[in-house]
Amino acid sequence: MTDTTDTTKTPRRPRGEYAKSAATRTAILDAALEVFSESGYRAGSLREVATRVGMSEAGLLHHFRSKSALLQAVLDHRDDLSRAHVDFDHEDGVVSLRGLVILAERNAATPGVVELYTTLSAEATSPDHPAHDYFVNRYAYVRRSITASFERIAASGRLRPGVDPGRAAVATVALMDGLQVQWLLDPESTDMASALNEFFRGFVSGYDLASLESVLDARAELVAD
């Protein structure tokens, strides 16, 4: 009887090994985020990251081929954490804006991460910076997403007259980045979440519950008349 077993196929990796590898990558990303936040990207070393997860630098490079590749993964990891608080796909655009406020509140608890992001975004304006493409793409994505949120708000009749969704999105990104710089320089100078809330109130009728009730009351009076 002929043996039809294909001995050239690579043996499947046990499912438990995939889970272990994924957990190791996550641990490395968390450690790298800490190291880069504390020391900056240029000063933060792969050796320090590896030490924090209890492995050799060579072992770390098995998961991430270079420091720039690790940085890219760290930035993507931070975005994944942020998306847990901001739902850009929600049918109510106001919910998306409120998510940005929640994110600003959470950022205030992680000054090292905010400093890392702010420093890298400025350095990455240079085309040869390892994070240049990341920030170009990220800003494009965020502008599109916030624009879409304002468009849904406009469709619901709650965007104030004269407000353009695209320009409002650009202004939102500029405000958030500017607030972060001011806050890093002097944490007592501004409350990022409160400033962002106030900004959105100027663009959206009924942004918060109290003003929403006023809008609904005014509409009810118009209908009654």
Disulfide bonds with the S-S distance in Angstrom:
none
